[in-house]
Amino acid sequence: MRNRARAIAIARRIDEERTAKVRTLMMSGLILLSIIIGLALAGALPTPV
């Protein structure tokens, strides 16, 4: 019974770490997207926006 509780706790911790990594990846992706959109709006990128 104690081993099961420990396994659940470990799985929960791994899941939290995974969601944190995904969140940081999404944030960096959003920042990159906003920079690219800002450059395109400023006319720095050779793309028809």
N, C-alpha and C positions, 0 to 999 in steps of 0.2 A: 504493500500500500504506500509505504514511504517512497519507494523507488518510482512509483507512478507519479506521485506529486512532484518529485524532483524532475522527472522527464517532462512533465507539463510545464514546469517553471523554465527549464532550459529551452523548450520549444518556443515559449512565449518570448523569452529574451532574444532568441535568434530572429523571430518574426519582427520584433521591435527594431532590431538593428537593420533588417532588410528594408522596412518601411522608411527608416531614417535615410538610408542610402538612396532610395527611390526619390524621396522628397528633395534631397540635395541635388540629385541629377535633374529633376524637373525644374528646380529653381535656376540652376545654371543654364539649362536649355532656354528658359523664359528670358533670362538676362541676355543671352546671345541673340535670341529672336528680336528682342526690343532694340538691341544695338544695330542689327542688320536693317530693321525697319526704319530706324532713325537715320541711318546713313542713306538708305534709298530715298527717303523723303527729302533729305538735304541735297540730293542730287549727286552724291559722291559715287554711287554705284551705277554702272552703265546698264540699268534695267528699266524698261518702261513701266512705271508704277502709275 
